[in-house]
Amino acid sequence: MRITDTAAIITGGASGLGEATARHFRAQGAQVTLLDRDGARGAEVAAEIGAHFAETDVTDEDSVARAIAAAKEAMGRITAVVNCAGIATGLKTLGRDGPHPLDVFRRTIDINLVGTFNVSRLAAAEMAGNAPDADGARGVIVNTASVAAFEGQKGQAAYAASKAGIVGLSLPMARDMSREGIRVMAIAPGIFATPMMRGLPQEVQDSLATEVTFPKRLGDPAEYARLAGFIVECGYLNGEVIRLDGALRMQ
């Protein structure tokens, strides 16, 4: 599979890692459909890069089904999915104000993990109908985990659990869909310069950067995008999680 021949759905495509991936894929000639809850920003990015957009709630089955149908109609087919939609929460299991709110935990799991699975399963049903290439491949799914899946910090119980779930999905999903020729991979980013991170004071960003082994800086979303593109094109990558973190190991 070549990016130039790819028809990709990118969730969370209105900002951060998703936006960077959408821009990179379009620059390489891929067709792209952005899925995001932010209708105004999603439509703006899509218009700017010459992509399609579908306002979507990844946790809602009907919303995702409509978005995938719209993407297929606009692009003619779907050959790749990059799942970047997600939220970060910071609450201790037992904090000064009492136990971790259960609704916050559920929402984090629902968006980060259930939402990823929801998009993957419905998109896979469409990819299974593609004509196979010489390897028998019909599509590829790239999910977003996090180094928190392995080294979650204080206050990351919900977030780390959701991202550990993404790690756990990779191999069984790849095995499930081997018959259909659909690969499944995950990227586990470290500390990246997303809009959420850029909103922190500069001294906080600088302090976080010093924890990275090398290079001592925040990750560039464009680096995530290039790795996602490489995964699409490298047909022997399957069922694996790739850390993209400058050798960061969270303490």
N, C-alpha and C positions, 0 to 999 in steps of 0.2 A: 504494500500500500504506500502510495506517495501522497504527501500533503497536497500537492497540486490537484490530485484526483479525489480529495477527501470532501465529504459532506458531513460537517460536524455540528453537533449540539453541544453548547457550553453553558452549564448552569452557573448562576452567580456571575453572569457575564457583564454586568453593569459596572463592576468595580473590582479592584484588587487583582488577585491571581486570575480570575475568570476573564476580566477585561484584557489583561496582558496577553492571555492565551488567545482570545478572540482576535486581537490585533495582529499577533504573530501569525496565526493561521491564515488570516486574510492576506497578509503581506506575502505569504508563500503561495497564494493562489487558491486556497481552499474555499469552499462554500461554508458559510457559518450561520447558524441560528442561535441567538442569545436567548436564554431563559432566565428571568429574574423577576422578583416581586416589585422592584422599583421601575414602574412603567415609564416615568419621564426620563430617567437616566438611561434605562435600557434602550429606549427608542432613540435617544440622542447618540449613544455610542454606535448603535447599529447603522444609523444614517451616516455617521461620520466615516465608518470603515466599509460601507457597502455590504452590510450583513442584513439578516432578517431578525425580527424580534417577536417574542411571545411572552406576554406578562404571565407569570406562572408561580403558583405555590407548590413547591416540590413535595410537600407533605400530603397534598390532595390528589387522589387518584384521577378524578375527572379533569382537574386542571392540567395535570401532566399529560393525560391522554390527548386533550385538545391541543396542547402545545406540540406534541410529537406529530400529530396529524398535520398541523399547520407547517411544521418544519419539513415534513416529507413532501407536502404539496409544493412548498416554495423551492426546495432543492432537488426534488425528484427521487431522493433516496436518503438514507442515513447510514453512514459507514463508521462514524466515530462519536463517542460521547466523552466529554471531560466534565466531571462533576466537581465544581468549586463552590457551590452554594453552601453556606454554613454560618454559624454564629459562635461567638466565644463568650463564656460566662465565667465569673470569678467569685465563687462562694465556697466557704469551708463546709465540710459535712456537719460540723457542729461549730457554729460561730458565736459571737457575743450576743447576737439577737436570737439565738436558738438554732434548731436543726435546719439544715439546708431545705429551702422550700421545694416541695415535691413537684409542683407545677413547673418550676424552672428547670429541674433535672429532666422531666419528661419532654419539655419543649426542646432542650438541647439535643437529646437523643432523637427526637422526632425529626428535626430539621437536618442535623448532621448525618445521622445514620439511616433512619427510615426514609428520609427524602432521597438520599443517594441510592438506596436499594430500589425505591419506587421508580425513579427515572431509569435506572439501569435495566430493570426487568421489562419495562414497557418499551424502551428503545431496542432492547435485544430482540423482542418479538418482531420488530420491523426489520432489523438487520438480518435476521435469519432468512428473510426472503431475497436477499441480495444474491447476485451471481457470484460464485466463488472464484478466487484467483487461483494461480498455479499451486499454491499451498493449501487450497481449500478454505482460505480465510474470507470471511464476510464482514468482519467489523472488529472494533476494539473499544474497550471501555477503560478510561483512566479516572480513578477515584482519588480524592485528596484526604490523606490521613494527616499525621502530625508527629513530630518527635515526642509530643505529650503522650502519645499512645504507649511509649516505652518508658518515659521519664517524666510523668506528670508531676506538676508542682503543687504546693499548697493552694487550695482554692480551685483546683482544676478537676475535681472528681467527675463532674458531669462532662466537661469537655474531653478529658482524657479517656473516659469510658466510651464516648461516642466515636472518637478517633481509633481507639483500640478495636472497636467493632468494624471499622473500615479495613483495618489490617486483617482481621479475622475473615472478612468476606473474600479476600483476594483469591486464595487458592481454591476454596470450594466453588466459588462462582466460575472460575476458569475451568474447573473440572466439569461443572454442570453444563457449560456451553461449548465444550470442546467438539461435540458432535455437530454443532451448528457453525463451527469455525469462527467463534467470537473469543478474542483474547480479553483478559481482565488484568489490569495492573493498578498499582497505587503509588503515589508519591507522598512521602512524609517530609514536608518542609520544616525547616527550623524557624528562626526569627526573621520574618520578611517585612520589607518596607511597604506594607499595605496601608490603605487610608486609616484603618484603625490604629496601626502602630505609629503612623506619622502624626496622629492626633495627640500623642504623648509628648511631654516636655522634652526638649532636645537632650537635656542631661540624662534623662531616663533612657532615651534611645542610645546614647553614647555608652551608658553603663551596660546595657544589654549587649551591645556590639563587642565589648571587651571579653564577654564570656565565650565568644566564638573562637575556636582554635586558630583557624586561618581560612580565608582572610578575615580580619577583624572588622567586620561591617555587617550591616543587615543584608539579607538576601534581596536581590532585585527580582520583582515579579517576572521580568523578561526572562530570567534564568529558569524559572518554573515553566514558562511557556515554551522555551526551547527544548526542555526535557520532555514535556508532553508531546511536542512535535516529533522528537526522536523516537519515543515509544510507539507512536503511530506508524512510523516508517520501519522500525526494526521488528520484523515479524516473529523473531525467536524469543522476544521478551513476553513472558506470560506467567501469571500467578505469583508475581513477586511484588515486594514493596521496596522502593528505592528511597533512601534518606538523602535529602538535599539540604545540608545544614552546616557546611564548613567544618565538619567533624565536631560540632557542638554536642556535648553530653551534659544535659541539665542536672544540676546538683540538687 
